[in-house]
Amino acid sequence: MAFKPQPTIAGYNGWVMERLVDARATNPAEVTAWVIDRWIEMNRQLLSSDYGISRDQFQKTSKVVKLPGKSR
């Protein structure tokens, strides 16, 4: 009996991340931040409607969040 490899979500995610690290010539942390930034940008409506997370809400908190390793 021959076994066919079955991809998993975690396996595919890891494979994509490895390819992005190579393609962007950076490290996994930077690629992860880049992916999350893009996801948030593309899913503003979902974040607002389903979770009550919005840019307006963020701006009202007047809280500055410094991310580790960021100098901006």
Secondary structure, DSSP 8 states (H G I E B T S, - for coil): --------HHHHHHHHHHHHHHHHTS-HHHHHHHHHHHHHHHTHHHHHHHH---HHHHHHHT-----TT---
